[in-house]
Amino acid sequence: MNNEYQQAKRDDWQTALYEASYRYSLAMNELHKTNPWPDNPVLAQAINTLATELWDRSFSVTEITSAFREAAADLPRYAAGDEVRP
């Protein structure tokens, strides 16, 4: 029973992580669509601000840099060779 409870807690945690990422992506997409300054791309500003917010929440520069590099390196696998979602 304890293992099932622990697994349920882990599943809930993972769901919360994915939900937070999903909500952030929706907000960034909406800001991208409504950006009044097209010469200032939203994504670059958003990633920069996210990185500084993570640092403000006590993630290290090394952790943040590593996470962004790993995510960028893994993206081609997820995108299956497509530059944008078809």
KANOR-V530884 format. One record per residue. SS is DSSP state (@ for helix, = for strand, . for the rest). OMEGA is omega in radians with two decimals (* if undefined). Layout:
# KANOR-V530884
ss & omega
SS & OMEGA
SS & OMEGA
This chain:
# KANOR-V530884
ss & omega
. & -3.13
@ & 3.12
@ & 3.11
@ & 3.10
@ & 3.12
@ & 3.12
@ & 3.11
@ & 3.09
@ & 3.11
@ & 3.12
@ & 3.11
@ & 3.12
@ & -3.13
@ & 3.09
@ & 3.12
@ & 3.10
@ & -3.14
@ & -3.14
@ & 3.10
@ & 3.11
@ & 3.13
@ & -3.13
@ & 3.11
@ & -3.13
@ & 3.10
@ & 3.13
@ & 3.13
@ & 3.11
@ & 3.12
@ & 3.09
@ & 3.08
@ & -3.12
@ & -3.04
. & -3.08
. & 3.13
. & 3.13
. & -3.08
. & 3.09
. & 3.09
. & -3.07
. & -3.11
@ & -3.02
@ & 3.13
@ & 3.12
@ & -3.10
@ & -3.12
@ & 3.11
@ & 3.13
@ & 3.09
@ & -3.14
@ & -3.14
@ & 3.08
@ & 3.09
@ & 3.09
@ & 3.10
@ & 3.13
. & 3.00
. & 2.91
. & -3.11
. & 3.07
@ & 3.14
@ & 3.12
@ & -3.11
@ & -3.13
@ & -3.14
@ & -3.13
@ & 3.12
@ & 3.12
@ & 3.13
@ & 3.13
@ & 3.13
@ & -3.14
@ & -3.11
@ & -3.06
@ & 3.11
@ & 3.09
@ & -3.13
@ & -3.08
@ & 3.11
. & 3.08
. & 3.11
. & 3.09
. & 3.08
. & 3.13
. & -3.13
. & *
